[in-house]
Amino acid sequence: MTQLYPASLLPGSALLPARRDESFERFARVAQRHLGVPVALISLVSQEGQVYPGAAGLPPDIDESRHTPLTHSFCKYVVADRSPLIVDDARRVALLRDNPAIPELDVIAYAGYPLLDDTNAVVGSMCVIDHVPRRWTADELALLEDLAAACSSELRLRGERERARRSQQQATLAYRQAGLLLLVSDAFQDVLTVDDVAATSARVADTGLGATMSGIALLDADGRGLTYTTIERFTDDFDPRWQHARIDEDRPIAHVARTHEPLFFRDNADLVAQFPSMARPGTREAGASAVLPLVSGQELLGVLTLGWRLPREFDEGNRTIKNALAAYTAQALQRAQLLEQRRDVARTLQDAMLTALPDPPHLRLGAHYLPAGRADRVGGDWYDAIELPDGGVALMVGDVTGHDMDAAARMGQLRSTLRAFAWDHPDTPSSWLTRLDRAIEGLGLGTIATALVGRVDPDPATGAHRFTWSSAGHPAPVLVRPGLQSVALRAPQNDLLLGVDPRTTRHDHTHTLERGDTLLLHTDGLIERRGTSLRDEASALVDAAGRLAHLEPAALVTALAHGLVAGQPADDVVLLAAQVVGRR
């Protein structure tokens, strides 16, 4: 741990102002709830002190000011060292034991992970604090590290957006007469993936610059080479041996990668004169080419190569336009890569929340989650099943409004709270939903959701099973009975959504299940289609479930998801099936 902290180790000013930011507030609440700590912070450190755009559990005065001096900072060590700081008891650490945060703020146990901005600089820490000594577990630290990575992705995206905004302003002012730059700007506005970037760059190069060839070579993960990922857009006679280049090779793309400077060649003879290794007997493409670095900030992402069938001269204005295309391509490419990182973190977080199903003795369970075809590919749909202390099994599906990291975080809060209510007091599903509704208001979760919650209880005397359920604005469950027509178990009333009125009355409904029956619970993404009625799609689900009644739950939910949802769904899809098998 660094002992001294010269000013050069800390940023000159904080990345964000000293006020609450709802995006980071949610990260803090997720960390506080899932790690069971009194305090969770997103702390940004500078030579002026530290600010907290996200916080949960701060004393009222600091929660209002969102600022503390460096004298009270543990997070400055994370920033200066660029590494996590894990402390079980700060009073026993020589460098920390005199920190005034211990007596004044009751900081005893501390765990913090670095937050990186879009320039890869450490600007703060995502940390959790306990007021008593605490030995942090590996699982707790892994979750905190994942949340810190998600926070860093948010910071990077904001920095990238700000840099893109400034670049676009400068380009528009400098080249307002050049319609091509506006074309480039608009073309990259909505790209979300690396493939989208490559396709858009090739289209703009073709329509705006007249280039007949275009290819993007991305920097390899180890930084030692470049690999063309879009050679099909480059040239018909592209030599497969040239798909990859080492950084130290004597080739144009390697030279550009090393120097971050563009190269322009009037024709193939000009290229070969400067790089003899590029000579190819019998080549059909003898025109001009441009090899452009894809750099965002100071980071090299790859190289863009453009080609023309005929020779051409590149004057200063011409080169500027080519460089502008490379700059927009680089910004879009970095944004796409950051979004992919964010998707990975989001999927990891959601996978951690959607735990494995139990294996009760009298039921066989299966579940399927299909994310919507959007940028984050993560949202607010969930399923859960719990073996209750009294021998019953709780089944739950729900849908939080929203389709992003925020929705996934709020989903995790509701799901965890609901399963705790069911386990601690396994009475009726309507009671669980009522308590969850009150918790949404009392804890200030500020979310709206639908849910269907039920329990399956065996009757030892008859061998039958009783299904009791309660619905908060959710689609009806489907009963699949082999040899008979499947039916939707429609209750006399579908109660109000969660998060609207915690004083609403909720109701329970019951149905007797026989051996071999399968219950199917699902979210509305399975039956909502643009241009079709919800009733028709719900009927199609019942019919399809009946045709597949012979399948076991795991196979049934997979077959229904892929049979009823064509391509990428517009909304998340969750299915949970429970088949009565009797005691095994």
QUIPERA-V542558 format. One record per backbone hydrogen bond with DSSP energy under -0.5 kcal/mol. NH is the residue of the N-H (numbers start at 1). CO is the residue of the C=O. If there is no record, write none. Layout:
{{NH,CO} {NH,CO}}
This chain:
{{9,6} {10,7} {19,17} {21,53} {24,21} {25,21} {26,22} {27,23} {28,24} {29,25} {30,26} {31,27} {32,28} {33,29} {34,30} {35,31} {36,32} {37,32} {38,129} {39,129} {40,56} {41,127} {42,54} {43,41} {43,125} {44,51} {45,43} {45,123} {46,49} {47,11} {49,46} {50,68} {51,44} {52,66} {53,42} {54,42} {56,40} {63,59} {64,60} {65,61} {66,62} {68,50} {72,69} {73,70} {77,74} {78,74} {79,75} {80,76} {81,77} {82,78} {83,78} {85,112} {87,85} {87,110} {90,108} {92,89} {93,90} {94,92} {96,93} {97,93} {99,96} {100,71} {102,99} {104,100} {105,101} {106,102} {107,101} {108,106} {108,130} {109,130} {110,87} {111,128} {112,85} {113,126} {115,124} {117,121} {120,117} {123,115} {123,121} {124,115} {125,43} {126,113} {127,41} {127,125} {128,111} {129,39} {130,109} {134,88} {136,134} {141,137} {142,138} {143,139} {144,140} {145,141} {146,142} {147,143} {148,144} {149,145} {150,146} {151,147} {152,148} {153,149} {154,150} {155,151} {156,152} {157,153} {158,154} {159,155} {160,156} {161,157} {162,158} {163,159} {164,160} {165,161} {166,162} {167,163} {168,164} {169,165} {170,166} {171,167} {172,168} {173,169} {174,170} {175,171} {176,173} {178,175} {179,177} {181,178} {182,178} {183,179} {184,180} {185,181} {186,182} {187,183} {188,184} {189,186} {191,188} {197,193} {198,194} {199,195} {200,196} {201,197} {202,198} {203,199} {204,200} {205,201} {206,202} {207,203} {208,204} {209,204} {209,205} {210,206} {211,205} {212,307} {213,307} {214,233} {215,305} {217,303} {218,216} {218,227} {219,301} {220,225} {223,220} {226,245} {227,218} {228,243} {229,216} {230,216} {233,230} {234,231} {235,231} {238,235} {240,238} {242,239} {243,240} {245,226} {247,224} {249,246} {251,249} {255,251} {256,252} {257,253} {258,254} {259,255} {260,256} {263,291} {265,289} {268,286} {271,267} {272,268} {273,269} {274,270} {275,271} {278,275} {279,276} {283,280} {286,284} {288,310} {289,265} {290,306} {291,263} {292,290} {292,304} {294,302} {295,293} {296,299} {298,296} {299,296} {301,294} {302,294} {303,217} {304,292} {305,215} {305,303} {306,290} {307,213} {308,288} {312,266} {315,313} {319,315} {320,316} {321,317} {322,318} {323,319} {324,320} {325,321} {326,322} {327,323} {328,324} {329,325} {330,326} {331,327} {332,328} {333,329} {334,330} {335,331} {336,332} {337,333} {338,334} {339,335} {340,336} {341,337} {342,338} {343,339} {344,340} {345,341} {346,342} {347,343} {348,344} {349,345} {350,346} {351,347} {352,348} {353,349} {354,350} {355,353} {363,360} {364,579} {366,577} {368,575} {370,573} {373,569} {374,372} {380,402} {382,398} {384,396} {386,394} {388,386} {388,392} {391,388} {393,456} {394,386} {395,454} {396,384} {397,452} {398,382} {399,450} {400,380} {401,448} {408,404} {409,405} {410,406} {411,407} {412,408} {413,409} {414,410} {415,411} {416,412} {417,413} {418,414} {419,415} {420,416} {421,417} {422,418} {423,419} {424,420} {425,421} {426,423} {427,425} {432,428} {433,429} {434,430} {435,431} {436,432} {437,433} {438,434} {439,435} {440,436} {441,437} {442,438} {443,439} {444,441} {445,440} {446,440} {449,498} {450,399} {451,472} {452,397} {453,470} {454,395} {455,468} {456,393} {457,455} {457,466} {459,464} {460,458} {462,459} {463,459} {465,513} {466,457} {467,465} {467,511} {468,455} {468,466} {469,509} {470,453} {472,451} {473,471} {473,495} {478,520} {479,487} {480,478} {480,518} {481,479} {482,480} {484,481} {487,479} {489,477} {490,488} {491,489} {495,471} {495,493} {498,449} {500,497} {501,497} {504,501} {509,469} {511,467} {513,465} {516,580} {517,514} {518,480} {519,578} {520,478} {521,519} {521,576} {523,574} {526,523} {527,524} {528,524} {529,527} {532,529} {537,533} {538,534} {539,535} {540,536} {541,537} {542,538} {543,539} {544,540} {545,541} {546,542} {547,543} {548,544} {549,546} {551,548} {556,552} {557,553} {558,554} {559,555} {560,556} {561,557} {562,558} {563,559} {564,560} {565,561} {566,564} {567,565} {569,567} {573,370} {575,368} {576,521} {577,366} {578,519} {579,364} {580,517} {581,362} {581,579} {582,362} {584,361}}
